[in-house]
Amino acid sequence: MKINITYISAVVLHLFIGFIVYLNEDLAKVYFLVAFSFFLYRIVISPTHLKTFEVLKACAYFVGAEVLLRMTKGAFSYEAGKYLVIGFMTLGMFYKGISGNAYPYFLYILLLVPSIFVASTTLSFDANFRTNIAFVLSGPVCLGISALFCYEKRISKKQMTTLLLFILLPIIAHTVYIYFYNPSVKEVLSGTGSNRASSGGWGANQVATILGLGMFVMAVRLFAKSSSVGLKVLNLIIFSAITYRAVVTFSRGGVITAIATIMVFVFFYYTKISSRKKSGLLVWFFIFSMVFAGTWVISSSLTEGYIDLRYANKDHLGREKQDITTGRGELFEKEIDGFISNPFLGIGSSRAKDQRIEIEGQGVTSHSEVSRVLAEHGIFGVIILLILIFKPLDIRSKNRKNYYFFAFLCFWFATINHSSMRLAAPAFIYALALLNVYYEKPPLYRKQIK
């Protein structure tokens, strides 16, 4: 049974990191500083032809580590994940420049600016202008900068697989941290709502989102990168462990997004592989489905059936809940009303949340980036959405080799509609869809003529 020792070593290292961070959360700061120094050093010393790859590896790692660093206060800022991605991408532009065809994303960034001026006149007196603007625009700016850098950058299929691994490794550490933080889900059950305690003491929506991304990457490794039965079994075990913790957060968005993204990936991967490999893929997809079903049964048993009620939109007594969106539909409608009442310049950045504070006394943050963009940016928001949706399709029409393309866009679009852009993950994954992925040519071995 052949097993990739390098991959195993990286997994074991991050299992250890998750454990020691649980034992002493102050070590999360050391973890952050070591990781930051390592990746910055790699970018600076790498040869020119590897700069792009090293920049993307750094971004990928901190995208995977973002929620763990937030919940352990390991980074310098709550928004450190987005700021680091912006910083690394900007450094990458210094070394490698940007494509002249990426101008729509430069326009996209410019279109974000008017909402700041509108907000200066619409935000309430009590609102912290700088903090509110930074919170709302850090995600969109992260996406814009990432798209500018990634647009048409060449990267091999093997390098893309490595990038996904760098996203996965800190998610594995995060999963270990949650297991030790809350070993028994049954003890913290109080209903069928999102469960902060079973999510490691942090927002269930963010935790489920990042663990859902981990589920997707593990599925990719199972189907496209596991060269032996031993690796496939290992990846199924890791997938099941991550899936269980994602499910018992009781936050549905991240899990549903993961399932949808996996299905999209498998479909397009199936169309690209040879007939010989297709039969093997179908066999392992069946095994994968059984493992997922088994994980769900375990989750149902350990939550005493509460998780089944959650996904059936019922409370702990089995009564049907009136709103399957848990209030998000109402938020969406109000933000669309904001767009209709201010269709040209919008209501201004962060004003949607500010209005809810004024009217309801609490500032519930939007869960849909689509409605928020329309409400706060007006007609500019319409142009922004058109750029984000149609520009990647333009790339796809010219290069169909990237079988991750639609899976990446699926993750981005589903995530911004259940979790807005709270994390750097949807911005970075969107940008990966803009890369020019090529296939390495196998080396030719010629017999020497004697």
C-alpha angles and dihedrals in degrees: 000000000000118000130182103243095193091056091046091050092052091049093049091049091055093045085057093046091053091050098048092045088054091050093050120009091195086073087067087075090054090047091052095048093047092048093046093048092046096052095042090051091049092052094049098047099038118107117257096258091057099044094096092050093048092049091051092047090054092049092045093053095051091045087059093043097045100098094040090053091047096051093046094040088235098143130065094250142019088243094043093120093060094040091052093050090049090047096048092045091050089050088050090054089053090056102034107018124214136278117264087225091063093078094114088067091051087053088047091057092047090052090060092062102072091061089063092059091045090050091054088066101034106041114099121255093250094053118105099236100198096043094046094048093046092050094051100039102037091083097048092044090049089054093047095050092044092050092048092054098040098044108122094341108153117240131164124240089245091053090050089055089051091052090055089050090054089054091049101049098068089042087059089052089048091051091052090050091054093048091055093041092053113015094165117047091183091068094059099043113126103151142321097289125107107296118222095184095054088048093064095269094300138100108302093215094059094042093049090048095054094041088049088056087052090052090054094048091048090052089051091052091048095052103031109022109032105103096180140036089247092058092045091053091047091049091048089054092049091045091052092048093051093043093053093054091045092052096047093054081079087221105127102191098073094047095046090047090051093051092048092047092049091050092050091048094049092050095053093038089054091055092053103048128083123268090251092058095044095072091051091049091053091051093050092043088057091050089046091052091050091051091050091049090049091050089051092051090051090048091050092049095047092047092046091241094306092121091057089052090049094056090042087056094244133132125240090276092054095253118146113251116229096222117047090187093059092232097317094108090058091049089050092052093049092051092049087051087053090054092048092050093046105027099157110048098003126222095293135258114311091000092117091063092040091055091054089054091053096046104032103021093240131080106223108188117233117259095197118069090191096061092038092053092049094047098045100036103032116195089357087060090058090053090046092055092046090053093047094049104038104034094067089049088056089057090047091055089060100039123029097170096098104089089181091063102096093036090056092048090046091054091047096048096042092046096050088052097055102026104020109213100313089133135046090233100088091045094051096042089050090053091051088062088063095059121109101238117198133183120242114239112236112245117259117231114203122192110239114242111231 
